[in-house]
Amino acid sequence: MHWIDEIDLRLKKNWEEQMFLWYQETFDKERLDEKAREVRELLLDPNLLDRTEALLKREKNPISKRKAEILRKEIVKARIEYDKRLFALRSEIEERANKFLPLINGKEVKINERSKILMRSPHRKLRKEAHQSWKPLLDPIEKQARKSIKLANKLAQGEGFANYPALILSLDSISSDYLFDLCLKIKKNTEGVWKKFIKKGREEISGFQMYDLRFMFYKFFLPPDSYFPKERMIESLKSTLESYEIDLSSLPIKIETQDMAFSGGCYNLKMGEDIRVTYNPVGGYMDYRVLFHEFGHAMHYLYLPKSFLLIDDQSFKEGMADIWSGFIDTREWLQEFISPPEDKIDTFLNALTLDEAFRFREFICELSFELELYKNPEANFEKIWQAVAKEYLGIEDDSGIWSEFVFSAPLYMKDYIFAKLIKSVTFRFFRKRFGEIMGNREILDFLIENYYKPGNLIPWREKIEGATGERIWT
């Protein structure tokens, strides 16, 4: 066996073991730290980078060469992400967030219950209380978050980069300027529908605030829950698969219910052989979207090469999940599996432009907050958050309650942004090439052959352009 394949197998085994730990309902920090230590020892071997560089110069086999290209990136990234001090800081933030229970109306509630209040409660005082219930988490972790920013920047500068984002983005062959320009384009393209929404919100609610945003959005966007009962969630997924000639029971994908704080997850416990999807069956359109999103991850994992080094980049993985959640936004799916009146379908489909604007702007807001702090680690978190909320959401946010997620999952928001672009490009191609989407086996065959099976043998932008003829924005 080639030495790079041996490295690949060790990384694969470690990744599967980490997946199993994340799959457990009880957070086992000690064992996760042990898995991180294994990766650190493997990738930070002082001889490994030299061996990888030498292999790149002489290797003719395209698979081994591509693995070497990716391994080189993993080594550089590991010098930052698996630094003992930085890993500990981020783990502490994540552990605090996982254990945190907001106090609302005199009792501790799970995070998804807080989200439901912000989405659905007509009582403004309760929404405000739910929004502000996040602050007791933020104050204790701000010190660790600032330390993590400074340390990540210092480590990146030691690798010859201006700051942490510059290093991480370079591994994806993009720059901060490219990302900033992309966000400005998206902001411009969604300006009309977003301004109309904010104007409507201010007309209906005096002093429109962050805790009103989700409520007003879902008031305009969400179809009635009665069309999306929790009892039919799995049945709708099974029926969707059957329309593509797939029997869910024949797949090595198990769907399990969990009473968890968040809405869902997907865990590739053994690559392509044992994949678990977990979800919290509450019901309503958004929970259907979560289930289909997580199942999209599972389908992608099912057909990927059984190789750690050939797993797709995170942006592409999120795009594959978004494609599956996008199925339920088609007229065909709604007609076949939900059957609301046509006028309700029309209303919902017309609101999808608002949904797109909201998702993009929410992701851009958090990403901009994060990037600003990496540029100026001494900045006031609340003031930076208020500035980006005003810029991208059009709201004077008097709470200044920022996102802790960006410190436990750095620069992940860019992956969500790219995922939405991937979904848009793919669905345009589907309509142009295949016409009907639901029940058309050619759709699934296209995804398997062009998106899933190649894995990261082909960089994801090249993969999309080669398959659809369209580029992600450049």
Summary of the structure (lengths in Angstrom):
residues: 474
radius of gyration: 22.3
end to end distance: 39.7
largest distance: 68.1
contacts: 1510
relative contact order: 0.10
helix: 70%
strand: 5%
